[in-house]
Amino acid sequence: MRTLSALSKVRPTLLIVEDLHWAGRSTLAAIEYVARRAGLQALLVVGTYRNEELGSRAELSAYAAASLAMNCLHRWRLAD
C-alpha cells in the first residue's frame, strides 16, 4: 500500500487486477484493503472477472456483495 500511496501522491494511479474469478480469499482481502483506502488518494482500483463464474466462486460472490454494500464497487458489463 505504501508504494501505491506514494505513486498516487505524484500522479493519479490506476491498479488493474484481472481474472478475479480465480482469486482466493487472501487476494480478495488484499484488494479490498487497497480499495478501501483508495478513496483518500488519487488511486483507482479496477478488477475484472467473468460474470458467469460469479455464482460458482463463493469467495468472489461474497466479496462482490460486500463491496456493493459498502459502495466501493461499481459494475460495468461489457457487451457480448
C-alpha positions as CSV (number, residue, x, y, z in Angstrom):
1,M,0.0,0.0,0.0
2,R,2.9,2.4,0.7
3,T,4.1,2.1,-2.9
4,L,0.6,2.8,-4.3
5,S,0.2,5.7,-1.9
6,A,3.5,7.2,-2.9
7,L,2.6,6.8,-6.6
8,S,-0.8,8.4,-6.2
9,K,0.7,11.4,-4.5
10,V,2.8,12.1,-7.6
11,R,0.1,11.5,-10.1
12,P,-3.3,9.7,-10.4
13,T,-2.7,5.9,-10.3
14,L,-4.7,3.0,-11.8
15,L,-4.3,-0.5,-10.4
16,I,-5.9,-3.2,-12.7
17,V,-6.4,-6.7,-11.4
18,E,-7.6,-9.2,-14.0
19,D,-9.3,-12.5,-13.7
20,L,-10.7,-12.1,-10.1
21,H,-12.7,-15.2,-10.7
22,W,-9.5,-17.2,-10.0
23,A,-8.6,-15.1,-6.9
24,G,-8.6,-16.7,-3.4
25,R,-9.8,-15.2,-0.1
26,S,-6.4,-13.7,0.7
27,T,-6.1,-12.0,-2.7
28,L,-9.6,-10.6,-2.4
29,A,-8.8,-9.3,1.1
30,A,-5.7,-7.6,-0.1
31,I,-7.6,-5.9,-3.0
32,E,-10.4,-4.9,-0.5
33,Y,-7.7,-3.4,1.8
34,V,-6.3,-1.3,-1.0
35,A,-9.7,-0.3,-2.4
36,R,-11.0,0.9,1.0
37,R,-8.0,3.3,1.3
38,A,-8.1,4.4,-2.4
39,G,-10.9,6.9,-1.7
40,L,-8.5,9.1,0.2
41,Q,-6.0,9.2,-2.6
42,A,-5.8,9.6,-6.4
43,L,-6.0,5.9,-6.8
44,L,-8.5,3.8,-8.8
45,V,-8.7,0.0,-8.4
46,V,-10.2,-1.9,-11.3
47,G,-10.9,-5.6,-11.2
48,T,-12.2,-7.9,-13.9
49,Y,-13.9,-11.2,-13.6
50,R,-16.2,-13.4,-15.7
51,N,-19.7,-12.8,-14.7
52,E,-20.7,-16.4,-15.4
53,E,-18.1,-17.5,-12.8
54,L,-19.6,-15.4,-10.0
55,G,-22.1,-18.0,-8.9
56,S,-19.6,-20.8,-8.7
57,R,-17.0,-18.8,-6.7
58,A,-18.2,-18.3,-3.1
59,E,-15.3,-16.0,-2.2
60,L,-15.9,-13.7,-5.2
61,S,-19.6,-13.7,-4.7
62,A,-19.2,-12.7,-1.0
63,Y,-16.6,-10.1,-1.9
64,A,-18.8,-8.5,-4.6
65,A,-21.8,-8.4,-2.3
66,A,-19.9,-6.8,0.5
67,S,-18.2,-4.3,-1.8
68,L,-21.5,-3.3,-3.4
69,A,-23.0,-2.8,0.1
70,M,-20.0,-0.6,1.1
71,N,-20.4,1.4,-2.1
72,C,-16.9,0.7,-3.2
73,L,-17.8,-1.5,-6.1
74,H,-19.4,-0.3,-9.3
75,R,-20.3,-2.8,-12.0
76,W,-20.0,-2.4,-15.7
77,R,-20.8,-5.1,-18.1
78,L,-19.1,-5.3,-21.5
79,A,-21.2,-6.1,-24.5
80,D,-21.1,-9.7,-25.7
